[in-house]
């Protein structure tokens, strides 16, 4: 197996940076050589940040055709669909405020954009619809390996920020008093 040629050098270089792989690349390196070297490194890895499943997902994604290589017109179409779904969610999931006549049309559009969740608007629409709890079925956003790693790192950074405790005293607050509220 190897990296499918439909993937771009830029994407693979971004993946190298995100995963912090030990690959020295430069402008003189051909696409084929870059792909071979990256694939060899991925084959020798046991896991990515402790996750074997994530490594297998990235290998599988890279070895298949790049489904996210879409035309600009198609990308705009999927973003418009996602915006319609977000509008539906913001209006308390009422079809009367949207262009959808039936929920089947809506669900068909949701299933369509699930494949294009590398686009942030599509990802947000699918996750917000899942968060509403209106449908028993959970829609699975399909994202590339790089996007999945970035989302996980962003989530971890957010959790680290939430769990920080700051202790201040009157001296560090300029001598002003504190008001402590627990919500």
C-alpha positions as CSV (number, residue, x, y, z in Angstrom):
1,X,0.0,0.0,0.0
2,X,1.0,3.6,-0.4
3,X,-0.5,7.1,-0.4
4,X,-3.0,7.6,-3.3
5,X,-1.9,10.1,-5.9
6,X,-5.1,12.2,-5.6
7,X,-3.7,13.6,-2.3
8,X,-1.7,16.8,-2.6
9,X,1.9,17.5,-1.5
10,X,0.6,20.4,0.6
11,X,-1.8,18.1,2.5
12,X,0.9,15.5,3.2
13,X,3.3,18.3,4.4
14,X,0.6,19.7,6.7
15,X,0.0,16.1,8.0
16,X,3.7,15.8,8.7
17,X,3.7,19.0,10.6
18,X,0.5,18.2,12.6
19,X,1.7,14.6,13.5
20,X,5.3,15.9,14.1
21,X,6.8,13.2,11.9
22,X,10.5,13.1,11.6
23,X,10.7,13.8,7.8
24,X,13.0,16.3,6.3
25,X,11.3,17.7,3.2
26,X,12.3,20.5,0.8
27,X,11.1,21.9,-2.5
28,X,13.4,19.6,-4.5
29,X,11.7,16.5,-3.1
30,X,9.3,15.0,-5.7
31,X,5.7,14.2,-4.8
32,X,6.4,10.5,-5.3
33,X,9.5,10.5,-3.0
34,X,7.6,12.6,-0.4
35,X,4.7,10.1,-0.4
36,X,7.0,7.1,-0.2
37,X,9.0,8.5,2.7
38,X,5.8,9.5,4.6
39,X,4.3,6.1,4.0
40,X,7.4,4.3,5.3
41,X,7.4,6.4,8.5
42,X,3.6,5.7,9.0
43,X,4.2,2.0,8.5
44,X,6.9,2.0,11.2
45,X,4.7,3.9,13.8
46,X,2.9,1.9,16.5
47,X,0.4,4.7,17.3
48,X,-0.3,8.4,17.1
49,X,-0.5,10.0,20.6
50,X,-1.4,6.6,22.0
51,X,-4.1,5.9,19.5
52,X,-3.7,2.9,17.2
53,X,-7.2,3.4,15.8
54,X,-6.3,6.9,14.7
55,X,-3.1,5.7,13.0
56,X,-5.1,3.0,11.1
57,X,-7.7,5.7,10.1
58,X,-5.0,7.9,8.7
59,X,-3.4,5.1,6.8
60,X,-6.7,4.0,5.3
61,X,-7.6,7.6,4.4
62,X,-4.3,8.2,2.7
63,X,-4.3,4.9,0.8
64,X,-7.7,5.6,-0.8
65,X,-8.8,8.3,-3.2
66,X,-9.1,11.8,-1.8
67,X,-12.9,12.2,-1.4
68,X,-12.4,15.8,-0.1
69,X,-10.9,17.1,-3.3
70,X,-14.0,19.0,-4.5
71,X,-14.6,21.8,-6.9
72,X,-15.2,25.2,-5.6
73,X,-18.8,25.2,-6.9
74,X,-19.5,22.0,-5.2
75,X,-17.9,23.2,-2.0
76,X,-20.1,26.3,-2.0
77,X,-23.1,24.1,-2.6
78,X,-22.3,22.0,0.5
79,X,-21.7,25.1,2.6
80,X,-25.1,26.4,1.5
81,X,-26.7,23.1,2.5
82,X,-25.0,23.3,5.9
83,X,-26.1,26.9,6.4
84,X,-29.7,25.8,5.7
85,X,-29.4,23.0,8.4
86,X,-27.9,25.5,10.9
87,X,-30.8,27.9,10.2
88,X,-33.2,25.0,10.9
89,X,-31.4,24.3,14.2
90,X,-31.4,27.9,15.2
91,X,-35.2,28.1,14.7
92,X,-35.9,25.3,17.2
93,X,-35.9,22.6,14.5
94,X,-39.1,23.9,12.9
95,X,-39.5,23.1,9.2
96,X,-41.9,26.0,8.7
97,X,-39.0,28.5,8.9
98,X,-36.9,26.7,6.3
99,X,-37.0,25.8,2.6
100,X,-37.5,22.1,3.5
101,X,-40.9,20.7,3.0
102,X,-40.3,17.4,4.8
103,X,-37.9,16.0,7.3
104,X,-36.8,13.4,4.6
105,X,-35.4,16.2,2.5
106,X,-33.5,17.5,5.5
107,X,-32.1,14.1,6.5
108,X,-31.0,13.6,2.9
109,X,-29.1,16.8,3.0
110,X,-27.5,15.9,6.3
111,X,-26.4,12.6,5.0
112,X,-24.9,14.4,2.0
113,X,-22.8,16.8,4.0
114,X,-21.6,14.2,6.4
115,X,-19.0,13.2,3.8
116,X,-17.7,16.8,3.6
117,X,-17.1,17.5,7.3
118,X,-13.6,18.8,6.5
119,X,-15.5,22.0,5.7
120,X,-16.0,23.6,9.1
121,X,-19.5,24.7,8.4
122,X,-20.6,21.2,7.5
123,X,-18.9,19.8,10.6
124,X,-20.6,22.4,12.8
125,X,-24.0,21.6,11.2
126,X,-23.8,17.9,11.7
127,X,-22.5,18.2,15.3
128,X,-25.1,20.8,16.3
129,X,-27.9,18.6,14.8
130,X,-26.6,15.6,16.8
131,X,-26.6,17.8,19.9
132,X,-30.2,18.8,19.5
133,X,-31.3,15.2,20.3
134,X,-34.2,15.5,17.9
135,X,-33.2,12.4,16.0
136,X,-32.4,9.1,17.7
137,X,-30.0,8.4,14.9
138,X,-26.6,10.0,15.3
139,X,-25.0,11.4,12.1
140,X,-21.3,10.6,11.9
141,X,-19.2,13.4,10.5
142,X,-16.5,12.0,8.2
143,X,-13.3,13.9,8.5
144,X,-9.8,13.4,7.3
145,X,-7.0,12.1,9.5
146,X,-5.4,15.6,9.8
147,X,-8.7,17.3,10.7
148,X,-9.4,14.6,13.2
149,X,-6.1,15.1,14.9
150,X,-6.5,18.9,14.9
151,X,-10.0,18.7,16.4
152,X,-8.7,16.4,19.1
153,X,-5.8,18.7,20.0
154,X,-8.1,21.7,20.0
155,X,-10.5,19.8,22.4
156,X,-7.6,18.9,24.7
157,X,-6.4,22.5,24.8
158,X,-9.9,23.7,25.6
159,X,-10.2,21.2,28.5
160,X,-6.8,22.3,29.8
161,X,-8.0,25.9,29.8
162,X,-11.3,25.1,31.6
163,X,-9.6,23.1,34.4
164,X,-7.1,25.9,35.3
165,X,-7.5,27.4,38.8
166,X,-6.2,30.9,39.3
167,X,-5.6,32.1,42.9
168,X,-5.4,35.8,43.4
169,X,-5.1,37.9,46.6
170,X,-5.8,41.5,47.3
171,X,-2.2,42.5,46.6
172,X,-2.2,40.9,43.1
173,X,-5.5,42.6,42.4
174,X,-4.3,46.1,43.1
175,X,-5.8,46.2,46.6
176,X,-9.3,45.8,45.3
177,X,-11.8,43.5,47.0
178,X,-13.2,40.3,45.3
179,X,-16.7,39.2,44.8
180,X,-17.0,35.4,44.5
181,X,-20.0,34.0,42.7
182,X,-20.8,30.3,42.1
183,X,-23.2,29.7,39.2
